[in-house]
Amino acid sequence: MCAWGDAVVISVPIPAALDHTGMMNWRQKPVDRCLSDIVAALNTAGVYTSSACCGHGLEPGRIALHDGRELVVDG
């Protein structure tokens, strides 16, 4: 896992409920470097993410999806 603050800026989907337009939108946001490839791949495949944190060696990483599910990244 990467250190806190070691992030890469990637394009991520903003859910319609959280965007002022009322429509899903894409924005450039920082994502933990060690999860950025996974988050980008999920979003490209249409499995939209809403947040991600690798846990920074203190706890397992987590990637939250727009549909309410959460992926745990351990190891």
Secondary structure as UniProt FT lines:
FT   TURN            4..5
FT   STRAND          7..14
FT   HELIX           16..18
FT   TURN            20..21
FT   STRAND          25..32
FT   HELIX           33..44
FT   TURN            45..46
FT   STRAND          49..53
FT   TURN            56..58
FT   STRAND          61..65
FT   TURN            66..67
FT   STRAND          70..73
//
